[in-house]
């Protein structure tokens, strides 16, 4: 596994034998959502430069992040079922440890079985399923419920 060297460089990435993570965006804050810092990595198939999805990290604590979670990911439909989201999460562990996180929250819609399986594969602990208040549904893409998983590192 390659080390993460410079969080500002788009050329330095995490990788394993199947995927590569390339930093595509970094925002310092989003005060509306209580995000103190964030990173977005594009996920590529290794050695092909085929973009298959993304993973984002949102740092901070707020009512919005309670429902949104600290990590979000999306794998494009043709590439699903290969555990790429779980691999991307594992690849960002050095960054999470560097910023002194000992646990983070991943949320998913209750009917999103693939995402729930990703959380299980990572060894996350199911905390609970909660209703999303109407004030936070926009930030949660219209979801009315979220299942919260805790990933202890």
ABEGO torsion letter per residue (X at the ends): XBBBABAABAABBBBBAABBBBBABBBABBAAAGBABBBBBBBBBBGAGBBAEBBBBBBEBBAAAAAAEABBBBBBAAABGAGAAAAAAAAAAAAAAAAGBABBBBBBBAABAAAAAAAAAAGBBBABBBBBBAAAAAAAGGBABBBBBBBBX
